[in-house]
Amino acid sequence: MRLDKYLKVSRIIKRRTVANEACSGGRVSLNGRQAKPGAEVKEGDKLEIRFGDHYGRYEIVSINEHATKQNADSMYRVLEEDAETIKERG
């Protein structure tokens, strides 16, 4: 699956256009390397996202073409998030 689509389906980033812009802007790393929106992701990959004051590191646990709001967060494991990101996610 493409990275921008994964970010949207997993709801790490709510909209695919925003995910695409974040990747194109160099704010998303995949396994320690800057990632483009079309980069292919697989289980076990590690994501790092820097978005304004927000920072997060995640491990991809599963890849699903579609996910409900209730099970989207089961697609990844949070390795680290800053306080602002945690507050926003509620």
C-alpha positions as CSV (number, residue, x, y, z in Angstrom):
1,M,0.0,0.0,0.0
2,R,1.2,3.6,-0.7
3,L,2.4,5.5,2.3
4,D,-0.1,8.4,1.8
5,K,-3.0,6.0,1.6
6,Y,-1.8,4.1,4.7
7,L,-1.6,7.3,6.7
8,K,-5.2,8.2,5.8
9,V,-6.7,4.7,6.2
10,S,-5.0,4.3,9.6
11,R,-6.1,7.8,10.5
12,I,-2.6,8.8,11.7
13,I,-3.3,11.7,9.3
14,K,-7.0,12.4,8.6
15,R,-6.9,13.3,4.9
16,R,-4.9,11.8,2.1
17,T,-4.1,15.2,0.5
18,V,-2.6,16.3,3.9
19,A,-0.7,13.0,4.1
20,N,0.6,13.5,0.5
21,E,1.7,17.1,1.3
22,A,3.5,15.9,4.5
23,C,5.4,13.3,2.6
24,S,6.2,15.6,-0.2
25,G,7.4,18.2,2.3
26,G,9.9,15.9,3.9
27,R,8.1,15.6,7.2
28,V,7.6,11.8,7.0
29,S,10.4,9.2,7.3
30,L,10.0,5.5,6.6
31,N,12.6,3.2,8.3
32,G,14.9,6.2,8.9
33,R,14.7,7.6,5.4
34,Q,12.7,10.5,4.0
35,A,9.7,9.0,2.3
36,K,7.7,10.0,-0.8
37,P,3.9,9.6,-0.8
38,G,4.1,6.6,-3.2
39,A,6.5,4.7,-1.0
40,E,5.3,1.1,-0.4
41,V,4.7,0.2,3.3
42,K,4.7,-3.2,4.8
43,E,4.2,-4.7,8.3
44,G,7.1,-4.0,10.6
45,D,8.0,-0.7,8.9
46,K,8.7,2.3,11.3
47,L,7.2,5.7,10.6
48,E,8.4,9.0,11.9
49,I,6.2,12.1,11.4
50,R,7.1,15.7,12.2
51,F,4.1,18.0,11.7
52,G,4.5,21.5,13.2
53,D,4.8,21.1,17.0
54,H,3.7,17.5,16.7
55,Y,6.0,14.5,16.5
56,G,5.2,10.8,16.4
57,R,6.9,7.5,15.8
58,Y,4.8,4.4,14.8
59,E,5.3,0.8,13.9
60,I,3.1,-0.6,11.2
61,V,1.3,-3.7,12.6
62,S,-1.2,-4.4,9.8
63,I,-2.2,-3.1,6.4
64,N,-5.9,-3.0,5.5
65,E,-7.5,-1.4,2.5
66,H,-10.4,-0.1,4.6
67,A,-10.7,0.4,8.4
68,T,-13.5,1.7,10.6
69,K,-12.8,4.5,13.0
70,Q,-12.9,2.0,15.9
71,N,-10.3,-0.4,14.5
72,A,-8.0,2.1,12.6
73,D,-5.6,2.4,15.6
74,S,-5.0,-1.3,15.6
75,M,-3.1,-0.9,12.3
76,Y,-0.1,0.7,14.1
77,R,1.6,0.7,17.4
78,V,2.6,4.1,18.9
79,L,6.3,4.1,19.7
80,E,6.5,7.7,20.8
81,E,4.3,10.8,20.6
82,D,4.8,14.3,22.0
83,A,2.3,15.8,24.5
84,E,0.6,18.0,21.9
85,T,-0.2,15.0,19.7
86,I,-1.5,13.0,22.6
87,K,-3.8,15.9,23.7
88,E,-5.1,16.3,20.1
89,R,-5.9,12.6,19.7
90,G,-7.9,12.6,23.0
